[in-house]
C-alpha cells in the first residue's frame, strides 16, 4: 500500500481556450463541459505534461477520434456512452471506428461541425500538479488517476478505465467545484 500523502490542489476551472502552454505540469486532470454555472465531468486523466495532453483531447474531438454528441444532448452524454449505433438527428452522432470509419467522418464533417464546435466551446478543465521534484512513476500517476475516477464514479464519466487503487491518503484543495466532485462520492 502506498503510504505517501497526496494533496491534490485543483486549479481554477477554465475553458480550454485559456490553457497556458508556458507551463508543463505533471499531474492529474479532469475535463468536462460547462453549462452556465454547472460543470459536468467527462474525463479524468494523467500526464507528464497536462497542458499538451489536454490539447490532444481537443485534437481528438476535432479530428474524429472521439464520439460526437449532439449539441442538445451534450449535457446528457452519459446515456450514450455504451451505445453502439448513432442517431443522425439526436444523441450520439458519430462513433469513431479508427482508422476504417474515418472516411465516414470526413463525409459527414460539415453536418458534425456545429456539434464539434459546441463540444470544444463547452470544454473546461482543472488539474492538480504533482511535484516534479518528487520521484513519480507512471504507476504512481495511474494509482492517482484510478483513485480520482473511482471517486467521481465510472458511471459519471465517459472514460471507464478506473480499476483498483490502494490510495486512501489523498486530500483535495483548491477549486471548490472540482473538490466537491470528490466530496460527494466520499460522503456516501
Secondary structure, DSSP 4 states (H G I P E B T S, - for coil): -----EEEEEPPPEEGGG--TT----EEEEEEEEETTEEEEEEEEEESSHHHHHHHHHHHHHTTSS-EE-GGGGGGGGGGTT--S--SSSSEEE---TTTTHHHHHHHHHHHHHHHHHHHHHEEEEEEE--TTS---HHHHHHHHHHHHHHH-GGGSS-----------EEEEE-HHHHHHHHHHHT-
